[in-house]
Amino acid sequence: MMPTLFRCPSAIGQATTLRIRMKKLSIAVCVVSAGLASSLPASAQTTRDLAEVLSDVLRHDPRIDAAQANVRAAGTDIEIAEDGYWPRLESSVGTEDNFTEGGYRITLSQMLYDWGQVEAEIEQRKAERDVERDTLDQTRMEIAQETITAYIDLGANRAMMRRVRDYIEKLESLETLANDRTFSGYGDRVELDRAAVDLASAREWLARLQGDADTARQELEILSGRPFQGVTLSAPKPLPIVADLARDPATTDAAITNAPAYRSHVSQQNAARHALSLSEAERWPELRLEATSSRYESNDDMVSDSSIGLRIEAPVFQGLTPLRQPEADRARLTAAQFETASTARELRRQIQRLSASQPAVEARIKALDQQARSGERLRSSYRDQFITGSRNIEDLLTIESEIFAARRQMIELNTQLLTDQYELATQLGALPLVTSPLRAPSTTAATTEMTSAQLSHSHQPVSQGVSQ
């Protein structure tokens, strides 16, 4: 059984349990409803789910606006590069004949053959636009991960606070028993002081959790621009993404190639490849058709002249720059290829890490649940034995501490599992709550469709496998 991470504080004392039904390797971790300040009336209760919070955050975050502006700028750069196919107009005016006459020179030229310079530059700009689009996707996913982490942390802190309050109630009850026993002459002051120590420690823990909850709440308020004081948080759905990826290695490969970080490096690799093509083409002269009209001074006379003809325009040589530039671009292409491979390896490592650690964590949760249940059965027996004098306060405090520690660790482990699921989903670009409206159609479209179909089917069965 797993603890409730999100539940209305007014329901404290009415324990709600979750039964886990594990299907294959699916993650059996869930967070169930969230809470509102107990001082608010029932009519004032509001609920805000993760999708709504993400919508607010992604709509207002300036980092997304900046990334979108970069995409628009990259689109304009493509149009500028395409202007290379148009005729080039050059003009100049000035004075002639000792500043007594005016002269000019107008040249209109059209590129006829350039060894693919303009085409390579256009393709390079398109690849750079793809980089900006992928950067936008990465930005959206990073912001989503920040929001999800704060959302889950707030729910987990609220759940932990409920556990601590329940623990404090148990300690206060034991303190009352110890006090009665001391004043009845069956115990001494040591038992009362021992209970007071644990009680003070629990209250300090509660104060620290309150601070952590306030920090997570303020983080959400800053990100979304909306208040979260007294707002109930709905449970985010578990994402059994690791189990789905483990079914077929091809699915893992497709998910990795669809990840925003991987696509960004692929786009950078394409940009580097086209930059190499451009620098290689720039080593050769261009063939241009050129028409010129000019008026200038010659032998103290002003002369007007016009001409039209073919021109071969050689590149500008400063040392061996045109010959060395391709070498530098080729090295950048090699670096981009290695960075792409490194990104794919890192994503695969994270998938395998979570896949390997998940069964152990789930086994720990199950063991902790059994430990807590056993402790709860012992609690009643210990209390009866304490009343009859066969147990001391130390035994009761120890069993309460063990029950609390088990429930606390269950909350921490479930929170970590849920956080890891969403973190991996955002890194793979497979988070269903975040869309990518500026994603350009490309060769990855089929990969996206396949990955979404293979990952999305798992959400419904797992949610059905968890009952409240």
Beta strands, then each sheet from edge to edge (+ up, - down):
strand 1: 19-20
strand 2: 46-48
strand 3: 88-96
strand 4: 101-113
strand 5: 231-233
strand 6: 286-298
strand 7: 301-313
strand 8: 466-467
sheet 1: 1+ 8-
sheet 2: 2+ 5+
sheet 3: 3+ 4- 6+ 7-
end
